[in-house]
Amino acid sequence: MCSGQQHQHEHKHEQILCPQCDLVVGVPQLIQGTKATCPRCHTMLIARWRQPFRQPVAIAISALFMLLMACQFTFVSMEVAGIANNITLLQIPRVMFSENYIELGAFFLLFVQIVPAFCMFAIILLCTPINLPRKLQIWLSRILFQLKSWCMAEIFLAGILVSFVKLMAYGDIGLGLSFLPYVLFCLLQIRAFQCLDRHTLWEKLEPRPEHPPIESGKTGLKQGVRLCRSCTAILPVDQYECSRCEVKGHARKPKSLQWTVSLLITSLVLYIPANLLPIMVTESLGNSLYSTIMAGVILLWEDGSYPVAMVIFIASIMVPSLKMIAIGWLCWDAHRIKGKRDPARMHFLYEVVEYVGRWSMIDVFVIAVLASLVRMGRLMSIYPDFGVVLFALVVVLTMFSAMMFDPRLTWDKCNTEDDNPMIKEPKGD
């Protein structure tokens, strides 16, 4: 990018509306390799990468190549009493479907393979000079960042490591040729998202529309503007459809608290049977052992696998429980009219909820691996049970619940311009 184009690009991002707290931030010209964050909620607003398009494309291509390599060979193998079995990545959902565990197979196929691969393809198509139809570009850009939270390849990798600890008590575990490429794929797809800036991508596709004059250091709602949560354009508050990405929206998510609470209650109702019903059945020499989530944690602890038992306990017991409590607390804080508020603390709680909730899927992926690999006939076989499907639904519903919550409601209840002098500091160049 030439210097004139770069200066014009930076000028267009002189004022940015924070998507988390609705503060208008004046961003000075950024040199390559730097980023700007909101002075009030510390959300990253824009990043200037040295190679804003070539770097994500190169990483995404490498990630897809590693995924292709990982699907070609044996992933993991196991030998018990002279009986050996091995699986590939593609065989895991195939076994689930063949055994009529359709829901579990669909979760694995979607979150571990299809969504991460699609996101890498989308990055390549959007960041390379391919002459795509405008509607296709807009569609890909709209859903790319929405799917980021549903890329769970790294969570599956953590589940693999937990599975090894469980399986080592029964037999010999071996790593196939696909394991290292898949590890590299996980790292590369995370890096590809890190190197892709939403503002820069949308500026490449189409300049953002002009917006009414606004003042940095004040909220957008008080100045009659709103944020397009898809392309980050600043729009008049009464403009329903974004003129750049054609996404319909409002100044605040409609009925955000109602949707959040409804999804939260539904997940809570499912969470009780998910913990009481068995999630896994182990058959050995004609005997069947039914295991709940907590029973699995206790078994690992008694076997001396204390770190793994703690990981499963935190991810599968503590995180879902604390996440539901935290979401309920956020809704209560955003709904109440009076009382002393600490929006910075509540925002930090929201960010923690957004980040850690998806890691509860680790137990679901552990069972998928165990059920696919441990197929030794009457000697030993492992099967998933209905409790794991309910638990996966709980994780998905709590993720949707957190997504439906509008964090700007937390800041709207506070007289932030008087309470927090930091928001008066940012000024545009």
C-alpha positions in Angstrom: 0.0 0.0 0.0 1.5 3.4 -1.0 1.9 6.2 1.5 -1.0 8.3 0.1 -3.4 5.4 0.2 -2.3 4.5 3.7 -2.8 8.1 4.9 -6.3 8.2 3.4 -7.1 4.9 5.0 -6.0 6.0 8.5 -7.9 9.3 8.1 -11.1 7.4 7.6 -10.6 5.7 10.9 -10.0 8.9 12.8 -13.1 8.4 14.9 -14.2 4.9 16.0 -17.3 3.9 18.0 -16.4 1.3 20.6 -18.5 -1.8 20.1 -18.4 -2.7 23.8 -19.1 0.6 25.6 -20.4 3.0 22.8 -17.7 5.6 23.4 -16.6 7.7 20.4 -12.8 7.4 20.4 -10.5 9.7 18.4 -7.7 7.5 17.1 -4.5 9.2 15.9 -2.6 8.0 12.9 -1.2 4.6 13.7 2.1 3.4 12.4 2.4 -0.2 11.2 2.6 -2.8 13.9 0.6 -0.8 16.5 -3.0 -0.9 17.7 -5.5 1.3 19.4 -7.7 0.4 22.4 -10.7 2.0 24.0 -9.5 4.2 27.0 -12.7 3.3 28.9 -13.2 -0.5 28.5 -9.8 -1.4 26.9 -11.4 -3.1 23.9 -9.1 -3.3 20.9 -10.5 -1.0 18.3 -8.1 -1.2 15.4 -4.7 -2.8 14.6 -2.3 -1.8 11.9 -0.5 -4.9 10.7 2.6 -4.6 8.6 1.1 -6.9 5.9 -2.6 -6.5 6.6 -3.7 -8.9 3.8 -0.7 -10.9 2.7 0.0 -12.2 6.2 -3.5 -13.6 6.9 -3.7 -15.2 3.5 -0.3 -16.9 3.9 -1.2 -18.2 7.3 -4.7 -19.3 6.2 -3.2 -21.2 3.2 -0.7 -22.9 5.5 -3.5 -23.8 8.0 -5.6 -25.4 5.3 -2.6 -27.4 4.0 -1.9 -28.7 7.5 -5.6 -29.6 7.9 -5.5 -31.5 4.6 -2.4 -33.4 5.7 -4.0 -34.1 9.1 -6.9 -35.8 7.4 -4.8 -38.1 5.3 -3.1 -40.3 7.9 -3.7 -42.0 11.3 -4.4 -39.5 14.1 -4.0 -41.6 17.2 -3.8 -45.4 17.9 -4.4 -47.7 20.9 -3.4 -51.2 21.7 -4.9 -53.3 24.5 -3.9 -56.9 25.1 -2.6 -57.3 21.6 -5.7 -55.8 20.0 -4.9 -52.6 18.1 -7.2 -49.8 16.8 -6.5 -46.5 15.1 -8.5 -43.6 13.9 -8.2 -40.7 11.5 -9.8 -37.3 12.0 -12.5 -38.1 9.4 -13.3 -41.4 11.1 -14.4 -39.7 14.4 -17.6 -38.2 13.1 -18.1 -41.2 10.8 -18.2 -43.5 13.8 -20.6 -41.2 15.6 -23.0 -41.2 12.7 -22.7 -45.0 12.2 -23.6 -45.6 15.8 -26.6 -43.2 15.7 -24.9 -40.6 17.8 -25.9 -38.0 15.2 -25.9 -35.0 17.5 -22.4 -35.7 18.8 -21.0 -36.3 15.3 -22.6 -33.1 14.1 -21.1 -31.1 16.9 -17.6 -32.5 16.1 -17.9 -32.1 12.4 -19.2 -28.6 12.6 -17.0 -27.0 15.3 -13.8 -28.9 14.7 -13.6 -29.3 11.0 -16.2 -27.4 8.9 -16.3 -24.0 10.6 -12.5 -23.6 11.0 -11.9 -24.7 7.4 -14.6 -22.4 6.1 -13.1 -19.4 8.0 -9.7 -20.0 6.5 -11.2 -20.2 3.0 -13.1 -17.0 3.7 -10.0 -15.2 4.8 -8.2 -16.3 1.6 -11.1 -15.2 -0.7 -11.5 -11.8 1.0 -7.9 -10.8 1.4 -6.7 -11.8 -2.1 -7.4 -9.6 -5.2 -10.0 -12.0 -6.5 -12.9 -10.3 -8.3 -15.8 -11.7 -6.3 -19.4 -10.5 -6.6 -20.1 -7.7 -4.1 -22.9 -9.6 -2.4 -20.7 -12.6 -1.9 -17.9 -10.4 -0.4 -20.4 -8.8 2.0 -21.9 -12.2 3.0 -18.5 -13.7 3.7 -17.3 -10.7 5.7 -20.5 -10.6 7.7 -20.3 -14.2 8.9 -16.5 -14.6 9.2 -16.1 -12.8 12.5 -19.4 -14.3 13.8 -18.0 -17.8 13.3 -14.8 -17.0 15.1 -16.1 -18.2 18.5 -17.3 -21.4 17.0 -13.9 -22.5 15.8 -13.0 -25.1 18.4 -10.0 -26.9 16.9 -7.8 -25.9 19.8 -10.4 -27.1 22.3 -10.5 -30.4 20.6 -6.7 -30.6 20.8 -6.9 -30.1 24.5 -9.5 -32.8 24.6 -7.1 -35.2 22.8 -4.5 -34.6 25.5 -7.0 -35.3 28.3 -8.1 -38.5 26.4 -4.5 -39.7 26.4 -4.4 -39.5 30.2 -7.6 -41.6 30.5 -6.5 -44.1 27.9 -3.0 -44.7 29.3 -4.6 -46.6 32.2 -6.0 -49.2 29.7 -3.3 -49.7 27.1 -0.6 -48.2 24.9 -1.3 -44.9 23.1 0.4 -43.9 19.9 0.5 -40.7 17.9 -0.1 -40.9 14.2 1.4 -38.9 11.3 -1.6 -36.6 11.4 -1.1 -35.4 15.0 1.7 -32.8 14.4 0.0 -31.3 11.3 -3.2 -30.9 13.2 -1.4 -29.1 16.1 0.1 -26.7 13.5 -3.3 -26.2 12.0 -4.7 -25.2 15.4 -1.9 -22.7 16.0 -2.1 -21.3 12.4 -5.9 -20.7 12.4 -5.6 -18.8 15.7 -2.9 -16.7 14.3 -4.8 -16.0 11.0 -7.6 -14.5 13.0 -5.2 -12.4 15.1 -3.6 -10.9 12.0 -7.0 -10.0 10.4 -8.4 -6.6 11.4 -12.1 -6.1 10.9 -11.8 -2.4 10.1 -9.0 -2.8 7.6 -10.8 -5.6 5.9 -14.0 -3.6 5.4 -12.1 -0.6 4.2 -10.5 -2.8 1.5 -14.0 -4.0 0.4 -15.7 -0.6 0.6 -15.1 2.7 2.3 -17.3 3.3 5.3 -20.2 5.8 4.8 -20.0 9.4 6.0 -21.6 9.9 9.4 -22.9 13.0 11.2 -20.3 15.2 13.0 -19.6 13.7 16.4 -17.4 14.5 19.3 -14.8 12.2 20.7 -15.0 11.3 24.4 -18.8 11.1 24.4 -21.1 8.1 23.8 -22.6 7.6 20.4 -26.1 7.2 21.7 -26.1 10.7 23.2 -24.9 12.1 19.9 -27.5 10.3 17.8 -25.3 7.7 16.1 -25.0 4.0 16.4 -22.5 1.3 15.4 -23.0 -1.3 12.7 -21.8 -4.4 14.6 -21.0 -6.1 11.4 -18.8 -3.6 9.5 -18.2 -1.1 12.4 -19.6 1.8 10.3 -21.0 4.8 12.3 -24.6 5.4 11.3 -27.4 7.7 12.3 -29.3 6.2 15.2 -32.5 6.1 13.2 -31.0 4.4 10.2 -32.2 0.8 10.3 -30.0 -0.7 7.5 -26.3 -0.2 7.0 -25.5 1.3 3.7 -22.2 -0.6 3.5 -22.9 -4.1 4.6 -26.7 -4.1 4.4 -27.1 -5.5 7.9 -30.1 -4.4 9.8 -29.6 -3.2 13.3 -30.5 -0.8 16.1 -28.7 1.4 18.6 -29.0 -1.5 21.1 -29.8 -5.1 20.6 -33.6 -5.5 20.7 -34.8 -7.3 23.8 -31.3 -8.2 24.7 -32.0 -8.9 28.3 -35.1 -10.9 27.5 -33.3 -13.2 25.0 -30.3 -13.5 27.3 -32.4 -14.6 30.3 -34.6 -17.0 28.2 -31.5 -18.8 26.9 -30.0 -18.8 30.3 -33.0 -20.4 31.9 -33.2 -23.0 29.1 -29.5 -23.9 29.6 -30.0 -24.1 33.4 -32.9 -26.5 32.9 -30.8 -28.7 30.7 -27.7 -28.4 32.9 -29.4 -30.4 35.8 -30.0 -33.6 33.8 -26.7 -33.2 32.0 -24.9 -33.6 35.3 -27.2 -36.4 36.6 -27.4 -38.6 33.5 -24.5 -40.7 32.3 -22.3 -39.1 29.6 -20.3 -42.3 28.8 -20.7 -46.0 29.0 -17.6 -48.3 29.3 -18.1 -52.0 28.5 -15.4 -54.3 29.6 -15.7 -58.1 29.6 -19.4 -57.9 29.5 -19.7 -55.4 32.4 -21.1 -51.9 31.8 -19.9 -48.9 33.8 -22.0 -45.7 33.5 -20.1 -42.4 34.1 -21.4 -39.0 34.8 -19.2 -35.9 34.5 -18.4 -35.8 38.2 -17.8 -39.5 38.3 -15.2 -39.1 35.6 -13.5 -36.3 37.6 -13.5 -38.5 40.8 -12.0 -41.5 38.8 -9.2 -39.4 37.4 -8.5 -38.0 40.9 -8.3 -41.4 42.4 -6.0 -42.6 39.7 -3.6 -39.8 40.6 -4.2 -37.7 37.5 -4.7 -34.6 39.5 -4.0 -31.9 36.9 -6.3 -33.5 34.3 -9.0 -34.0 36.9 -8.8 -30.3 37.8 -8.9 -29.4 34.1 -12.1 -31.4 33.6 -13.6 -30.2 36.8 -12.9 -26.5 36.0 -14.0 -26.8 32.3 -17.1 -29.0 32.8 -18.3 -28.2 36.3 -17.1 -24.8 37.4 -17.1 -22.9 34.1 -20.7 -23.7 33.1 -22.0 -23.0 36.6 -20.0 -19.8 37.1 -20.8 -18.7 33.6 -24.6 -19.0 34.2 -24.2 -17.1 37.5 -22.1 -14.4 35.8 -24.6 -13.9 32.9 -27.5 -13.6 35.4 -25.5 -11.1 37.4 -24.8 -9.0 34.2 -28.5 -9.0 33.3 -29.5 -8.0 36.9 -26.9 -5.2 36.9 -28.0 -3.9 33.5 -31.7 -4.0 34.5 -31.6 -2.4 37.9 -32.3 1.3 38.0 -30.6 2.5 41.2 -27.5 1.5 43.1 -23.7 2.0 43.0 -22.2 0.6 39.8 -18.8 -0.5 38.7 -19.1 -0.8 34.9 -15.4 -1.6 34.4 -15.7 -4.7 36.7 -18.9 -5.8 35.0 -17.3 -5.4 31.6 -14.3 -7.5 32.7 -16.7 -10.2 33.9 -18.5 -10.1 30.5 -15.2 -10.5 28.6 -14.2 -13.5 30.8 -17.6 -15.1 30.2 -17.2 -14.6 26.4 -13.8 -16.2 26.4 -14.0 -19.2 28.7 -17.5 -20.5 28.0 -16.6 -22.4 24.8 -13.9 -24.3 26.6 -16.6 -26.4 28.4 -16.8 -28.3 25.1 -13.6 -30.1 26.1 -15.4 -33.0 27.8 -17.7 -33.5 24.7 -14.6 -33.8 22.5 -12.9 -36.2 25.0 -15.9 -38.6 24.8 -16.0 -38.3 21.0 -12.3 -39.4 20.8 -12.8 -42.2 23.4 -15.9 -43.6 21.7 -14.2 -43.6 18.3 -10.9 -45.1 19.4 -11.9 -47.6 22.1 -13.6 -50.3 19.9 -12.1 -53.6 21.1 -15.2 -55.8 21.0 -16.1 -57.5 24.2 -12.6 -56.7 25.7 -13.4 -53.0 26.0 -15.6 -50.5 24.2 -16.7 -47.0 25.1 -19.9 -45.4 24.0 -21.3 -41.9 24.5 -24.6 -41.6 26.4 -27.5 -39.1 26.3 -26.0 -36.9 29.0 -23.2 -35.7 26.8 -25.7 -34.4 24.2 -27.5 -32.4 26.9 -24.2 -31.0 28.1 -23.2 -29.9 24.6 -26.5 -28.2 24.3 -25.9 -26.4 27.6 -22.5 -25.1 26.3 -24.1 -23.9 23.0 -27.0 -22.2 24.7 -24.8 -20.4 27.2 -22.6 -19.2 24.3 -25.7 -17.9 22.6 -26.9 -16.3 25.8 -23.6 -14.4 26.2 -23.8 -13.3 22.6 -27.3 -11.9 23.0 -26.3 -9.8 26.0 -25.4 -6.2 24.9 -22.5 -5.0 27.0 -23.3 -1.4 26.2 -26.3 -1.7 28.6 -23.9 -1.9 31.5 -22.3 1.5 30.6 -25.7 3.1 29.7 -26.8 2.9 33.3 -23.9 5.0 34.4 -23.2 8.7 34.1 -19.8 7.8 32.7 -18.9 11.2 31.3 -18.8 12.5 34.9 -17.6 9.4 36.7 -14.7 8.5 34.4 -12.5 11.4 33.3 -10.5 9.1 31.1 -13.1 9.2 28.3 -12.5 12.9 27.8 -8.9 12.3 26.9 -9.0 10.7 23.4 -9.0 13.4 20.6 -8.8 12.9 16.9 -5.9 14.3 15.0 
